[in-house]
Amino acid sequence: MPGSRECRAPGNAVLPRPIPAPLSAGLYGREGLLPARRVLRLSGKGLWEQLRDVPTLLWLGPRLGLDTEQGMELLCLLGMLAALGALLCDSLRDCLLFALLRVLYLSLYQVGQVFLYFQWDSLLLEAGFLAVLVAPLRLLRWGSPAWRPHDAVTFWAVRWLLFRLMFASGVVKLSSRCPTWWGLTALTYHYESQCIPTPGAWLAHQLPVWLQKLSVVATYVIEVAVPVLFFAPLRRLRLFAFYCQVLLQVLIILTGNYNFFNVLTIVLAFSLLDEEHVGRWLGRPRKRHGSGETPEPTPGCACVRGCFWKLWATLQWAVMATATVSLFAVSLVPFTYIEHESNGKLWPGIHQMFGAVERFQVVNSYGLFRRMTGVGGRPEVILEGSYDGHSWTEIEFMYKPGNVSAAPAVVAPHQPRLDWQLWFAALGPHQSSPWFSALVLRLLQGQPDVIRLVQTDESRYPFHGRPPTFLRAQLYKYWFTAPNEGSPGAAPWWRRQHVQEFFPAVSLGDPTLETLLSQHGLKDKPPSLRRAAAALPRLLGWVRRLCQPVSGPALLWSLYLVAATAGLLRALARRARGGQAPARHKGPRERNGARGTEGARPEGRHANKRKK
């Protein structure tokens, strides 16, 4: 986990998978910053041995006539189509599809190197594994009347993940002995020193100190005390815990760009709700039970008819329950990292189980914002280029702070991973970020894929005509301005102060640059580019050219708007038919012949057959 903050970065709904953006060749391509081929070097081993060492589908790329970069693009496109299909079509929200999505993301994670080593990438992989347990299995029995509702045991696993995430994030703030967290002053620095702040962060930074301290206390309560209520038997306590978590995540969304992390946390918090509460949101309140509490879902094997389907549902429940219990046991290993003495007392067999599944990212440790950085000012790396070595021009990135007059960006749910890593690089010397030397090399070479990571609009890149002859980097300290700084209507967002040189001025062939590249193993020449004769490589090349002019946020929001528009049109069509939902799965009350409530509708052609 890079950086001192360790920012790795109910009804019938299942855990949705965020749609991954197309991978940039500038990060992992054959002439990118950290080429993925470095991870998948041929060693003479068989396919199964390669999959055991590095579990990724990219080993199959050569069999399809694809290099590593093209294989990553293919996996990304498949993930986009599958995730978009799950958003648009209820019947595709199946555990098999979620298993496919997780395998695709894990395959990319294995070669992503430092640009995918964030806590939310680990959280997405773990949540994806739970989605396989929670989602029903119905693709193999299309059109069958059998239906397995969400079992309580799998939802307990989702609550346990949410608990580990929030509780550990609160405890590490106290155990780190960070003076800002213990002195309740952390938020007076956080808004301006976080990776990519939003305009809302500037506003939050202007709040009085007493309110900032009160907010730190509220953070402790929500992250340490409230998570215990996730397992409370009283429904009202669980609802209170849910809204506390949603409030915290919404505030983080307004003040920081943390891609899909906060939305995914809210999705995990939905495991605290019941069907009755969600029905109120949808305008369909259900009948209250006499005890005043809504019972947990019953096992799926008790909700189906027919000996064969009941046996099949029982087998599913047994497998899922065993997987959930095993998952809970294995998760104790990373969870107890926050208290090493407890970790050492675990049964050795649990440690062995964890070691066996660790490479698959089934369970992970969490602990966000352990220590607060930027206490003396936000460190920021500014790249500068020159043609003569005397007159220098700053290179402005699209998302990270640079120009003091430029407003903070709003890019979530997209994550500009180069901008994020530049924030981590500023926390130490450039030698601790080997990829930075590769960034300098590629900009000196004028590699277009890397330049597009800096600016998709080439007119805003100062060296779009020809690459700079010299390149260097300076370290600055940045602070948010106060409302009364500058002239009215034109006040800058930031003020800054030069600290020191971060990376010396170099040019192509410079001994300093060559030595750094050799030390970090980044001097190997890419393999010769083969002419794409097959249809699949040509198709991938066409898709890449189509997506190149589009920024990451624009592409993601376009896909989300397509899904939202399709859902809205479907809801309007249903309302035009008289408000009756289409015949779908049957809950246990409907199968028992309950009538007279809004949920007791005719069950479609299967119900008609039974009546006859």
N, C-alpha and C positions, 0 to 999 in steps of 0.2 A: 504494500500500500504506500504509494509515494506521498511525500509531504508530511509535515508535522501534524497537520490536521487530520490526515488519513481520510480525505474526501474521495474515496474510490469512485475525490466522486468517489338478494339471495334470491330469492326467486330462483329462476332457472339459469342465472348468470354464472359463468365460470371465470376464472382469473384470465383477463385478456392479456395478450402479448402486444407490447408496443411494436409498431411497424419500424423495422430498422431501415435507416437511410442507406443508399448505395455507398459502398466503401470507396474511399478516395485512393486513386493510384498514387497520389502524392505521399501517402503514409506508408503503404505496403507494396507498391508497385515495383517493377524491376529496377527502376531508377528513383525510387522513393526514399523517404528518410530511414525507415527500417524495413527493408524488403522482406516479405514473408518467406521467401525461399531460404532465408538464413535458418529458419526453424525446421524446415522440411528437407534437409540435406540427405541425399541418398547415401545409405550405409551398407547396402548389400543384404539387408534383412528382408524377410518375407512380409507380405501385406499385413498379416495378423500380428506379427511382431511390431510393425510400425504403428498399427492402431493401438496396441497395448502401451507403447511408449508415449505416443502423442495421439490421443483419440480425436481424430478429425477426418471428415470426409474428403478433405483436400488431397489425401493420398490417392484417391481415385481419379484425380484430374488427368494425369497422363494417359489413362486408359480411354478418356474421352477426347483426347487430343488437345487438352487445355493445360496451360502453365498455371502456376500457383495464383497469380493475379487474376486470371480469367476464372479460375475455379472459385475464388472468393466472390467475384461478381455474380457468378451463377448461383451460389448459395444465398447471396443477399437478395437476388431477384426472386428466387423460390420462396424465401421467407416473407418477402413483401406480399407476394400473391397469396400465400397461404394465410397470412395474418389478415389481409384485407378481406379474403373470403370468409374467415371466421367472424369478422365484424359485420359483414353483410348478410350472412346466411346462418340461421340458428342451427340447422342440421349439421353444419361443419364444426360446431363447437364440441368436438369429440376428443377423448383422451389420446387417440392415435394421432390426430392432427397436432395436438399440443406436444406430443412426444417428438414429432417431426420438427416442430419449431425449435424445441430445445436442442435437438441434435444439431440443427443448422447453426444456432447461436454458439453452442459449445465448440463447434468446428472452427468458427471465426475467432472465438476467444483464445483458442490454443495457439494461434499464430499472431494474435494482436499485439503481443509484447506490451511494452509500457503504456501504449495508447489505449489498451483495454483493461488495464489493471486498476480499476476503480471499484469501490465497494458496491456501487449500484449495478455494475455488470455482474458481480457475484450474486447480488440480491435478485437480479432478473433470472439468473440461471437456477437459483434455489426456488424461487416462486414458480418458475416454469416446470420444475419437477413436481411441485405440489399441484400444479394445474393438471398434470397427468393423473394424479390420484383423485382429484376432486371432480374432474369432468366425467360425464357418463360415457359409456362405451356403447354406441349404437350404430356406427358405420358398418359393422359386420353383420348387423341384423336389420337392414334397412326396411322400413315399413312394418316391423314387428310391433305388436301391442305391448311388449315388455318394456319396462322403463325403470332405470335405477336412479332414484333421486339422490341428492347429495347426502352421504352418510355423515353422522355427527363425528365419527372418529377422524375423518379426513379434514373436517373443518377445525377440529382441535389442533391439527398440525399447522394450519394456516395461522391460527391465533398464537401458537407457540413461536412461529417465525416472527410475527409482528411484535410479540413480547421481547424476544431476544434482540431485535433491531432497536427498539425504543429504550428498553431498560439498559442495555449495554451502552448505548449512546449517552445516557445520563450518568451512568456510574463512572465511565472513563473520564468524564470531565472532573469528577471529584478525586478519583484515584491518581490523576496525572499531577496533582498539586500545582496546576497552573494558577499563578496569582490573580489573573484576570477573572477566572471562573470563581475562585474562592472569594475574591474581593467584589464580586457582582458587577464588574466593569467590562465584561467580555463584549457585550453588545455595543459599547461605545467605540470599539475598534472593528467589530465584525462586518458591519455593513460596507465600509470602504475597503476592507482588506480581503474580502472573499474573492473567489476566483473571477467570476464575471458578474458584477452587480447589475441591477436594473435601475431605471430612474426612481422606482419606489425605494431603493436603498438610500439614495440621496435624501429623500424626504424623511425616512426613518432615522437617518443619522442626525437630523436636526432636532429630534425629540429631546426633552430635558433629561438630565442624567438620572434623576430620581425615577423617571418612568423606564429608562433603560435598565436600571437595577431591578425594578419590579418585574420587568420582562424576563430577566435571568432567573428570578425566583419562580416565575410561572413556568419557565422551561424545565427547571428541576422537577416541579410538581407533575407536569405532563409526561416527562420522560422517565421518572423514577417511581413516583407514587401511583399515578393513574394506571400504568400497565398491569398492576396487580388486579385491577378490576376487570381485565379481559376474561378472567376465569370466575367471576362472581356469579353465584346462582341467581341473583336478582336481575331481572331484565332491565330495570331502570338504571342500574349501575353500569351495565354493559353499554347502554345507549349513551350515558354520560361520558364514558370512556371513548366511545366512537366520535362524538362531536368534539371532544378535546383534541383528539388526534387530527381530525379534519381541520380544526382551527389552526393548529400549529403548522400543518403542511401548506395551507392556503397562504398564511403569512410568509412562509419561506418562498413560495412561488412568486409572491408580489415583490420580494426584495432580492431574489437571486435566481440565476439561471442554472438549475440543476437537472436539466433534461427531463427524463421520464421518472426520476427517482421519487419525487413527491407524489405524482399521480399513482405510481405503483404502490406506494405506502398507503394511500387512501383506498386503493382496491383491496389490499390486504385487510384494512380495517373493516371492510364490508362483511367480513366473517363474524363480526360482533352483532350484526343485525339479524332479524328474523323476517319471515314472510309477511307477517302482519304489518310491521313497520314500513317495509318497502311498499306494501300495498297501499298504505296511506299516501305515500309520495305519488303513486300512480292513480290515485283517486278510487281505489278499490279496497276499502277497509274490510277486513275479514272478521268473522264472529269471534269474540273473546271467549276464552275458556273460563270455566268457573273459578279456577284458582287465581285468576288474574295474571298468570304467567303463561307464556307460549312455550310449549315443550320443544325439546330438541328434535331434529329430524329422526325418524325411525330408520333402522337398517333397510337397505333396498330390497333384500331378500324377502321382507315381510310385506312388500307392496305389489307383488306381481302374482299373476294366476298361471296355472299350468305347472305340472311337475317338472318338465324340462327347463322352462324359464326360471322357475324358483330355484332349481339346482344350479343353473348357470349364474343367477344373481347371488346365490350363497357363496359360490366359488369366487366371484368377483369381490364380494365383501371380505372374505377371508384373506385374499391376496392383498387387498388394499389396507386392511387392518394390520396385517403383519408388516407391510412396508412402512406404515405410519409409525408403529411402535419401534421398529428398527431405526427409522429416521430420527425419532426422538432420542433414542439411546446414543446414536452417533453424534447428534448435534450437541450433546453435553461436552464433548471434547473442545470444540472451538468456543462454546459459550463460557466455559470455565477458564478461558485464558485471562479473563478479567480478575481472577483470583487463583494464582498459581498453586497455592496449597491445595485447594479443592480439586484442581486439575490432576494433581499427582495422586489423589486418593481414588480416582476412578478405576474401575476394574480394567486390568490390562487388555482383556478381550475387546473392550470398547475402543481402546486406542488402536488395536489391530484392525478393527472394522473401519475406523476412520481412515487409517492409512491406505486401506484397500480402495476406498471410494474418493479419496481426496482429489485425485486428478480429474474427476468428473464434476467437481464443484457442486456436489449434492447438498452439502452444508458448509457454512462459512462463518467466520467471526466478523463482528461489526463493532463499531465504536466511532461515530462521526464527531468531528471537531474536538478531538482530544485536547489539543492545546491551541491557544489563540495566537495567530501570527499577525505581523503588521502593527505591533504595539507602537513602534517608533516611526510609523509611516509604511505605506504599502510599497514593497519593492516591486519594480517593474523593469523588464528588459526591453530596451528600445534598439532596434536594428537600424543601421545607417549604411548607405551605399555611396560610392564616389567613383568618378571616372579619372580623377587626377590625384587623389590622395590628400587633397587640401580642402575642397569644397564638398561638404557632406550633406546628404538628403535623408531625412527620416523615412522609414518604410512603415506605413500605417496598416495595421491589421483590421479586419472587418469587425471583430467582436471585442477583443481585449482593450483595456484603456491604453491610450497613446496620446492622441491630440487632446489637449486639456479642454478645448471648446466643444468636443464631440460628446453628445449625450450617451450615457451607458446604453448598451444594446439590450434588446429583448429577443432571445433566440430559442428559448425552451419551446418544445421538447427536444430540439436539436442540440447536440453537444459538439461544438468545434474543438476537437480533441487536441489540435496543435496549440490553440490559444490556452487551453487548460494546462498543458504541459509547460508552456512558457511561464505560467504563474508558479509552478513548482520549481522550474529552473532558477527563477529569481531568488529563491530561498537559500541557495548555496552557490558554490563556484560552478563554472560551466563544465568542469571535469566530472561532476556528479550527474550530468545529463549528457551521455555520449551522443545522443541523437542530435544535439545542438550543432556539433561539428558537421554532421551530414546536412543539416539545414543550411548552414553557411555555404557548403560546397554546392548544393543544388541551386541556390540562388545565384551564385557566381556563374554556374553553368547555364542559367536561364531555363531550367526545366519547367515546362508549362504546367505539369500536374502539381508541382510543389507551389508554384506561383499562385495557382487557383486556391490553395489553402490560405493564402494571404489575402488575395482579392479576386473575386470572381469577375469583377468588372476591370478589365485590363487598363482602362483609361485612368483608373485611380491608383494604379501601380506605377510609381515614378520611373521605373526602368523597363517599361513595356517595349520600348524601341529596341534596346539591346541591353544585355546584362551589365551590371556594374563591374568595374575593374577591381575595385577594392570593397571590402565589407568589414564592418566592425559592429560591436554592440556596447551600449552604455547602460549602466545601472542607475535608475532614478528612484526616489521616494515620492509617492503620490499621496495626497490627502484630498478628501472632499472639501469643496469650498463652503463657506457660510452664505446664508441668503443675502447678506449686505455687501458681499465682495463683488467688485467689478461695477461696471456701469449698468444702469437699469435696462433690462431687456436683452443684454448681451453678456451677462455674467458667465464665466467659464464654469464647467462642472468640477474641474480638478485644479489643484495647484501642485507643482512638483519642484523637486530640488535634485540636482545632479549629485551622485554619490561617488562613483568611480567607474573605471573601465571594466566591463564585464568580459569582453572577448576582444583580443587585439586585432588590429587591422591586418587583413590577409588578402591574398589574391590567389588565383589558380596556380598550383605548383609551389606555393609558399611552403618552406620546410616545416613551419609550425603547424600548419593545417595538415600536411601530409603525415606528420608524426602523430597527431591526435587521431586521424582516421585509421592509421595502422594500429594504434593502441586499442582502439575499440572494435577492431575487426570490420571496418566499413570500407575497406579499399578494394574488395573483390569486385571484378568487373562483371556486369550483368551478362547473362548468356545472350548470344546473338538472337535478334528478333526474327522469328520465323513468319513467313507469309501465311496468313490465315486462309486456308483453302476450304476447310470444312464449314458447314452451314452454322454450327453452334458458335464457333469463335467469331464469325462474321456478324451473327445476331448480337452477341455481347458487345462487339465494337460499335454497332449501330446504336444500341441502347446507351452506351457510355457517351457517345457524341451527342445524343439527344438530351442527356441530363447535365452535360457540362455547363451550359449557361445558367442553370437553375441553382439557386442557393439551397443549402440544406433545410433551413426553416421553411422556405417556400414549398419545397417538395413535400415535406412532412405534412404541412397544413393542407396542401392540396389533396393528399390521400385521406386525411381525416375529414375534410369537407365532403369528399365523395361519399364516404361511409355515412356521415351525418345526413346528407341530402337523401341518400337511399332510405335511411331509417325514417326520415320525415315523410317521404312519399308513401312509404308502406303504412305509416300510421294514418295518413290522410285517406288512403284507399280503404283501410279497415273501418275508419269512421264513416266513409261514404256507404259502406255495406251495412250500416246500422249499428256499428260499435261492437259487433260480436267478433271475438278473437277467433282465428282459425282453429280447427280441431287439431290438438297437439297431444302432448303427453298427459297422462291421467294421474292425478294425485290419489292418495289412499282414500280421502273422503269421497271423491267422485266415484271410485270403484265400489264403495260400499252403498252406493245408491242415494247419497245425500242430495236432496233437492231443496229449492227454495232460497238458496244463497246465490250470490252473483257468480261464485266460482263453479257452481254445479251446472254446467252446460252439457248438451249432448256430446257424446264422445266420438262422433264421426261414424265411418263405415264399420268399424269393429263393434261399436255398441249396437248398431242396427242388426248385425249378424247375430249377436247374442240374444237380442229381443226375438228374432225369428226362431 
